[in-house]
Amino acid sequence: MLPDRRLDYLFFDLPVGFAANYTRLDDLYGSDHYPLLGFIEPAAHP
């Protein structure tokens, strides 16, 4: 099993009631790193 080789992360410091997630885009856009796209939204209500 290979170790997690991710180099780039997004960190979120959100108030209570919000959730965050991110995904890696598939195009390098001229960089040597893949861009990350973050999402912030209100947390789901039960």
C-alpha distance matrix in Angstrom:
0.0 3.8 6.6 9.4 11.6 14.7 17.9 20.5 21.4 24.6 26.1 28.8 31.6 33.4 36.3 36.1 36.2 33.9 30.3 28.1 25.1 23.9 22.3 21.5 24.1 23.4 26.2 26.1 29.9 30.4 27.9 24.8 23.1 22.7 25.2 24.5 27.0 27.7 29.6 31.9 33.7 35.6 33.6 34.2 37.1 37.0
3.8 0.0 3.8 6.6 8.1 11.4 14.4 17.3 18.6 22.0 23.7 26.7 29.6 31.7 34.8 35.0 35.2 32.6 29.1 26.5 23.5 21.9 20.3 19.0 21.6 20.9 23.4 22.9 26.7 27.1 24.4 21.2 19.6 19.6 22.2 21.7 24.5 25.5 27.8 30.1 32.3 34.5 32.8 33.8 36.9 37.1
6.6 3.8 0.0 3.8 5.9 9.1 11.8 14.7 15.8 19.2 20.6 23.7 26.5 28.7 31.9 32.2 32.7 30.2 26.7 24.2 21.5 20.1 19.0 17.9 20.9 20.9 23.2 22.4 26.0 26.4 23.4 20.3 18.3 18.5 20.8 20.0 22.9 23.5 25.8 27.9 30.3 32.4 30.8 32.1 35.1 35.6
9.4 6.6 3.8 0.0 3.8 5.8 9.0 11.4 12.2 15.6 17.2 20.2 23.1 25.3 28.6 29.1 29.5 26.8 23.3 20.6 17.8 16.3 15.3 14.4 17.6 18.0 20.4 19.7 23.2 23.9 20.9 18.1 15.6 15.5 17.4 16.4 19.2 19.7 22.1 24.2 26.7 28.9 27.5 29.0 32.2 32.9
11.6 8.1 5.9 3.8 0.0 3.8 6.4 9.4 11.3 15.0 17.2 20.5 23.7 26.0 29.5 30.5 30.9 27.9 24.6 21.5 18.6 16.4 15.1 13.4 16.1 16.2 18.1 16.9 20.4 20.7 17.6 14.5 12.4 12.9 15.2 14.9 18.2 19.3 22.2 24.6 27.4 30.0 29.0 30.7 34.1 35.1
14.7 11.4 9.1 5.8 3.8 0.0 3.8 5.9 7.7 11.3 13.8 17.1 20.4 22.8 26.3 27.5 27.9 24.7 21.5 18.2 15.4 13.0 12.0 10.4 13.4 14.2 16.0 14.8 18.0 18.7 15.5 13.0 10.2 10.2 12.0 11.4 14.6 15.7 18.7 21.1 24.1 26.8 26.1 28.0 31.5 32.8
17.9 14.4 11.8 9.0 6.4 3.8 0.0 3.8 6.8 10.5 12.9 16.5 19.7 22.4 26.1 27.7 28.4 25.2 22.3 18.8 16.5 14.0 13.4 11.5 14.1 15.2 16.1 14.2 17.0 17.2 13.6 11.2 8.5 9.7 11.1 11.1 14.6 15.7 19.1 21.3 24.7 27.5 27.2 29.5 32.9 34.6
20.5 17.3 14.7 11.4 9.4 5.9 3.8 0.0 3.8 7.1 10.0 13.5 16.9 19.4 23.2 25.0 25.6 22.2 19.4 15.8 13.7 11.0 10.9 9.4 12.0 13.9 14.8 13.1 15.3 16.1 12.8 11.4 8.0 8.3 8.5 7.9 11.3 12.2 15.7 17.9 21.4 24.3 24.4 26.8 30.3 32.3
21.4 18.6 15.8 12.2 11.3 7.7 6.8 3.8 0.0 3.8 6.5 9.9 13.3 15.8 19.5 21.3 21.9 18.6 15.9 12.4 10.7 8.7 9.8 9.7 12.8 15.4 16.6 15.6 17.5 18.9 15.7 14.8 11.2 10.8 9.8 7.7 10.2 9.9 13.1 14.8 18.2 21.0 20.9 23.5 26.9 28.9
24.6 22.0 19.2 15.6 15.0 11.3 10.5 7.1 3.8 0.0 3.8 6.6 10.2 12.4 16.2 18.2 18.8 15.4 13.0 9.6 8.7 7.3 9.6 10.5 13.3 16.5 17.6 16.9 18.2 20.0 17.2 17.1 13.4 12.5 10.4 7.5 8.7 7.3 10.2 11.5 15.1 17.8 18.1 21.0 24.4 26.7
26.1 23.7 20.6 17.2 17.2 13.8 12.9 10.0 6.5 3.8 0.0 3.8 6.9 9.7 13.3 15.5 16.6 13.6 11.8 9.1 9.5 9.6 12.5 14.0 16.9 20.2 21.4 20.7 21.9 23.5 20.7 20.5 17.0 16.2 14.1 11.2 11.7 9.4 11.3 11.4 14.6 16.7 16.9 20.1 23.1 25.5
28.8 26.7 23.7 20.2 20.5 17.1 16.5 13.5 9.9 6.6 3.8 0.0 3.8 5.9 9.7 11.9 13.1 10.2 8.9 6.9 8.8 10.1 13.6 15.8 18.5 22.0 23.3 23.0 23.9 25.9 23.4 23.6 20.0 18.8 16.3 13.0 12.4 9.2 9.9 8.8 11.7 13.5 13.8 17.3 20.1 22.7
31.6 29.6 26.5 23.1 23.7 20.4 19.7 16.9 13.3 10.2 6.9 3.8 0.0 3.8 7.0 9.7 11.7 9.7 9.7 9.2 11.9 13.7 17.3 19.6 22.2 25.8 27.0 26.6 27.3 29.3 26.7 27.0 23.5 22.5 19.9 16.8 16.0 12.6 12.7 10.5 12.7 13.5 13.9 17.6 19.9 22.5
33.4 31.7 28.7 25.3 26.0 22.8 22.4 19.4 15.8 12.4 9.7 5.9 3.8 0.0 3.8 6.6 8.2 6.2 7.4 8.0 11.5 14.0 17.8 20.6 22.9 26.6 28.0 28.1 28.6 31.0 28.7 29.2 25.6 24.2 21.4 18.0 16.5 12.7 11.7 8.7 9.9 10.1 10.8 14.6 16.6 19.5
36.3 34.8 31.9 28.6 29.5 26.3 26.1 23.2 19.5 16.2 13.3 9.7 7.0 3.8 0.0 3.8 6.3 6.2 8.8 10.8 14.5 17.3 21.1 24.1 26.3 30.1 31.5 31.7 32.2 34.6 32.4 33.0 29.4 27.9 25.0 21.6 19.8 16.0 14.4 10.9 11.0 9.8 10.4 14.1 15.3 18.2
36.1 35.0 32.2 29.1 30.5 27.5 27.7 25.0 21.3 18.2 15.5 11.9 9.7 6.6 3.8 0.0 3.8 5.7 8.4 11.4 15.0 18.3 22.0 25.3 27.7 31.3 33.1 33.7 34.3 36.9 34.7 35.1 31.4 29.7 27.0 23.4 21.5 17.7 15.6 12.1 11.2 9.1 8.5 11.8 12.4 15.0
36.2 35.2 32.7 29.5 30.9 27.9 28.4 25.6 21.9 18.8 16.6 13.1 11.7 8.2 6.3 3.8 0.0 3.8 6.9 10.5 13.9 17.4 20.9 24.4 26.6 30.2 32.1 33.1 33.7 36.5 34.7 35.2 31.5 29.4 26.6 22.9 20.6 16.9 14.1 10.6 8.7 5.8 5.2 8.3 9.1 12.1
33.9 32.6 30.2 26.8 27.9 24.7 25.2 22.2 18.6 15.4 13.6 10.2 9.7 6.2 6.2 5.7 3.8 0.0 3.8 6.9 10.5 13.8 17.3 20.8 22.9 26.5 28.4 29.3 29.9 32.7 30.9 31.5 27.8 25.6 22.8 19.2 16.8 13.1 10.4 6.9 5.6 4.3 4.7 8.5 10.6 13.8
30.3 29.1 26.7 23.3 24.6 21.5 22.3 19.4 15.9 13.0 11.8 8.9 9.7 7.4 8.8 8.4 6.9 3.8 0.0 3.8 7.0 10.6 14.0 17.6 19.9 23.4 25.6 26.6 27.5 30.4 28.5 28.8 25.1 22.8 20.2 16.5 14.3 10.7 8.3 5.8 5.5 6.0 5.2 8.4 11.5 14.1
28.1 26.5 24.2 20.6 21.5 18.2 18.8 15.8 12.4 9.6 9.1 6.9 9.2 8.0 10.8 11.4 10.5 6.9 3.8 0.0 3.8 7.0 10.6 14.0 16.4 20.0 22.0 22.8 23.8 26.6 24.7 25.0 21.3 19.0 16.4 12.7 10.7 7.2 5.5 4.5 6.5 8.7 8.6 11.5 14.9 17.4
25.1 23.5 21.5 17.8 18.6 15.4 16.5 13.7 10.7 8.7 9.5 8.8 11.9 11.5 14.5 15.0 13.9 10.5 7.0 3.8 0.0 3.8 7.1 10.6 13.3 16.6 19.0 20.0 21.4 24.2 22.3 22.4 18.6 16.1 14.0 10.2 8.6 5.9 5.3 6.8 8.9 11.6 11.2 13.3 16.9 19.1
23.9 21.9 20.1 16.3 16.4 13.0 14.0 11.0 8.7 7.3 9.6 10.1 13.7 14.0 17.3 18.3 17.4 13.8 10.6 7.0 3.8 0.0 3.8 7.0 9.6 13.1 15.3 16.2 17.7 20.5 18.7 18.8 15.1 12.4 10.3 6.6 5.4 4.2 5.9 8.8 11.5 14.7 14.8 16.7 20.4 22.6
22.3 20.3 19.0 15.3 15.1 12.0 13.4 10.9 9.8 9.6 12.5 13.6 17.3 17.8 21.1 22.0 20.9 17.3 14.0 10.6 7.1 3.8 0.0 3.8 6.5 9.6 12.2 13.6 15.5 18.4 16.8 16.8 13.2 10.0 8.7 5.7 5.4 6.6 8.6 12.0 14.5 17.7 17.8 19.2 23.0 24.9
21.5 19.0 17.9 14.4 13.4 10.4 11.5 9.4 9.7 10.5 14.0 15.8 19.6 20.6 24.1 25.3 24.4 20.8 17.6 14.0 10.6 7.0 3.8 0.0 3.8 6.5 9.0 10.1 12.4 15.0 13.4 13.3 9.9 6.5 6.0 4.6 6.3 8.9 11.6 15.2 17.9 21.3 21.5 23.0 26.7 28.6
24.1 21.6 20.9 17.6 16.1 13.4 14.1 12.0 12.8 13.3 16.9 18.5 22.2 22.9 26.3 27.7 26.6 22.9 19.9 16.4 13.3 9.6 6.5 3.8 0.0 3.8 5.8 7.8 9.6 12.8 12.1 12.8 10.0 6.2 5.6 6.0 6.9 10.4 12.9 16.7 19.3 22.9 23.5 24.8 28.6 30.7
23.4 20.9 20.9 18.0 16.2 14.2 15.2 13.9 15.4 16.5 20.2 22.0 25.8 26.6 30.1 31.3 30.2 26.5 23.4 20.0 16.6 13.1 9.6 6.5 3.8 0.0 3.8 6.6 9.1 11.9 11.7 12.0 10.1 6.7 7.9 9.4 10.7 14.2 16.6 20.4 22.9 26.4 26.9 27.9 31.7 33.5
26.2 23.4 23.2 20.4 18.1 16.0 16.1 14.8 16.6 17.6 21.4 23.3 27.0 28.0 31.5 33.1 32.1 28.4 25.6 22.0 19.0 15.3 12.2 9.0 5.8 3.8 0.0 3.8 5.5 8.4 9.1 10.2 9.2 6.5 7.6 10.3 11.8 15.5 18.2 21.9 24.6 28.3 29.2 30.5 34.2 36.3
26.1 22.9 22.4 19.7 16.9 14.8 14.2 13.1 15.6 16.9 20.7 23.0 26.6 28.1 31.7 33.7 33.1 29.3 26.6 22.8 20.0 16.2 13.6 10.1 7.8 6.6 3.8 0.0 3.8 5.4 5.3 6.6 6.2 5.0 6.8 10.3 12.6 16.3 19.5 22.9 26.0 29.7 30.6 32.3 36.1 38.2
29.9 26.7 26.0 23.2 20.4 18.0 17.0 15.3 17.5 18.2 21.9 23.9 27.3 28.6 32.2 34.3 33.7 29.9 27.5 23.8 21.4 17.7 15.5 12.4 9.6 9.1 5.5 3.8 0.0 3.8 5.6 8.6 8.7 7.9 8.0 11.6 13.2 16.9 19.9 23.2 26.3 30.0 31.4 33.2 36.9 39.4
30.4 27.1 26.4 23.9 20.7 18.7 17.2 16.1 18.9 20.0 23.5 25.9 29.3 31.0 34.6 36.9 36.5 32.7 30.4 26.6 24.2 20.5 18.4 15.0 12.8 11.9 8.4 5.4 3.8 0.0 3.8 6.9 8.7 9.4 10.3 14.1 16.3 19.8 23.0 26.2 29.5 33.2 34.5 36.5 40.2 42.6
27.9 24.4 23.4 20.9 17.6 15.5 13.6 12.8 15.7 17.2 20.7 23.4 26.7 28.7 32.4 34.7 34.7 30.9 28.5 24.7 22.3 18.7 16.8 13.4 12.1 11.7 9.1 5.3 5.6 3.8 0.0 3.8 5.4 7.2 8.5 12.2 15.0 18.2 21.7 24.8 28.2 31.8 32.9 35.1 38.8 41.2
24.8 21.2 20.3 18.1 14.5 13.0 11.2 11.4 14.8 17.1 20.5 23.6 27.0 29.2 33.0 35.1 35.2 31.5 28.8 25.0 22.4 18.8 16.8 13.3 12.8 12.0 10.2 6.6 8.6 6.9 3.8 0.0 3.8 6.9 9.5 12.7 16.1 19.1 22.7 25.8 29.2 32.8 33.5 35.5 39.3 41.4
23.1 19.6 18.3 15.6 12.4 10.2 8.5 8.0 11.2 13.4 17.0 20.0 23.5 25.6 29.4 31.4 31.5 27.8 25.1 21.3 18.6 15.1 13.2 9.9 10.0 10.1 9.2 6.2 8.7 8.7 5.4 3.8 0.0 3.8 6.3 9.1 12.7 15.5 19.2 22.2 25.6 29.1 29.7 31.8 35.5 37.6
22.7 19.6 18.5 15.5 12.9 10.2 9.7 8.3 10.8 12.5 16.2 18.8 22.5 24.2 27.9 29.7 29.4 25.6 22.8 19.0 16.1 12.4 10.0 6.5 6.2 6.7 6.5 5.0 7.9 9.4 7.2 6.9 3.8 0.0 3.8 6.6 9.8 13.0 16.5 19.8 23.0 26.5 27.1 29.0 32.7 34.8
25.2 22.2 20.8 17.4 15.2 12.0 11.1 8.5 9.8 10.4 14.1 16.3 19.9 21.4 25.0 27.0 26.6 22.8 20.2 16.4 14.0 10.3 8.7 6.0 5.6 7.9 7.6 6.8 8.0 10.3 8.5 9.5 6.3 3.8 0.0 3.8 6.7 9.9 13.4 16.7 20.0 23.6 24.5 26.6 30.3 32.7
24.5 21.7 20.0 16.4 14.9 11.4 11.1 7.9 7.7 7.5 11.2 13.0 16.8 18.0 21.6 23.4 22.9 19.2 16.5 12.7 10.2 6.6 5.7 4.6 6.0 9.4 10.3 10.3 11.6 14.1 12.2 12.7 9.1 6.6 3.8 0.0 3.8 6.5 10.0 13.2 16.6 20.1 20.9 23.0 26.7 29.0
27.0 24.5 22.9 19.2 18.2 14.6 14.6 11.3 10.2 8.7 11.7 12.4 16.0 16.5 19.8 21.5 20.6 16.8 14.3 10.7 8.6 5.4 5.4 6.3 6.9 10.7 11.8 12.6 13.2 16.3 15.0 16.1 12.7 9.8 6.7 3.8 0.0 3.8 6.9 10.3 13.4 17.1 18.3 20.3 23.9 26.5
27.7 25.5 23.5 19.7 19.3 15.7 15.7 12.2 9.9 7.3 9.4 9.2 12.6 12.7 16.0 17.7 16.9 13.1 10.7 7.2 5.9 4.2 6.6 8.9 10.4 14.2 15.5 16.3 16.9 19.8 18.2 19.1 15.5 13.0 9.9 6.5 3.8 0.0 3.8 6.8 10.2 13.7 14.9 17.2 20.8 23.5
29.6 27.8 25.8 22.1 22.2 18.7 19.1 15.7 13.1 10.2 11.3 9.9 12.7 11.7 14.4 15.6 14.1 10.4 8.3 5.5 5.3 5.9 8.6 11.6 12.9 16.6 18.2 19.5 19.9 23.0 21.7 22.7 19.2 16.5 13.4 10.0 6.9 3.8 0.0 3.8 6.6 10.3 11.7 13.8 17.4 20.3
31.9 30.1 27.9 24.2 24.6 21.1 21.3 17.9 14.8 11.5 11.4 8.8 10.5 8.7 10.9 12.1 10.6 6.9 5.8 4.5 6.8 8.8 12.0 15.2 16.7 20.4 21.9 22.9 23.2 26.2 24.8 25.8 22.2 19.8 16.7 13.2 10.3 6.8 3.8 0.0 3.8 7.1 9.0 11.9 15.1 18.3
33.7 32.3 30.3 26.7 27.4 24.1 24.7 21.4 18.2 15.1 14.6 11.7 12.7 9.9 11.0 11.2 8.7 5.6 5.5 6.5 8.9 11.5 14.5 17.9 19.3 22.9 24.6 26.0 26.3 29.5 28.2 29.2 25.6 23.0 20.0 16.6 13.4 10.2 6.6 3.8 0.0 3.8 6.2 8.7 11.7 15.1
35.6 34.5 32.4 28.9 30.0 26.8 27.5 24.3 21.0 17.8 16.7 13.5 13.5 10.1 9.8 9.1 5.8 4.3 6.0 8.7 11.6 14.7 17.7 21.3 22.9 26.4 28.3 29.7 30.0 33.2 31.8 32.8 29.1 26.5 23.6 20.1 17.1 13.7 10.3 7.1 3.8 0.0 3.8 6.4 8.7 12.3
33.6 32.8 30.8 27.5 29.0 26.1 27.2 24.4 20.9 18.1 16.9 13.8 13.9 10.8 10.4 8.5 5.2 4.7 5.2 8.6 11.2 14.8 17.8 21.5 23.5 26.9 29.2 30.6 31.4 34.5 32.9 33.5 29.7 27.1 24.5 20.9 18.3 14.9 11.7 9.0 6.2 3.8 0.0 3.8 6.4 9.5
34.2 33.8 32.1 29.0 30.7 28.0 29.5 26.8 23.5 21.0 20.1 17.3 17.6 14.6 14.1 11.8 8.3 8.5 8.4 11.5 13.3 16.7 19.2 23.0 24.8 27.9 30.5 32.3 33.2 36.5 35.1 35.5 31.8 29.0 26.6 23.0 20.3 17.2 13.8 11.9 8.7 6.4 3.8 0.0 3.8 6.5
37.1 36.9 35.1 32.2 34.1 31.5 32.9 30.3 26.9 24.4 23.1 20.1 19.9 16.6 15.3 12.4 9.1 10.6 11.5 14.9 16.9 20.4 23.0 26.7 28.6 31.7 34.2 36.1 36.9 40.2 38.8 39.3 35.5 32.7 30.3 26.7 23.9 20.8 17.4 15.1 11.7 8.7 6.4 3.8 0.0 3.8
37.0 37.1 35.6 32.9 35.1 32.8 34.6 32.3 28.9 26.7 25.5 22.7 22.5 19.5 18.2 15.0 12.1 13.8 14.1 17.4 19.1 22.6 24.9 28.6 30.7 33.5 36.3 38.2 39.4 42.6 41.2 41.4 37.6 34.8 32.7 29.0 26.5 23.5 20.3 18.3 15.1 12.3 9.5 6.5 3.8 0.0
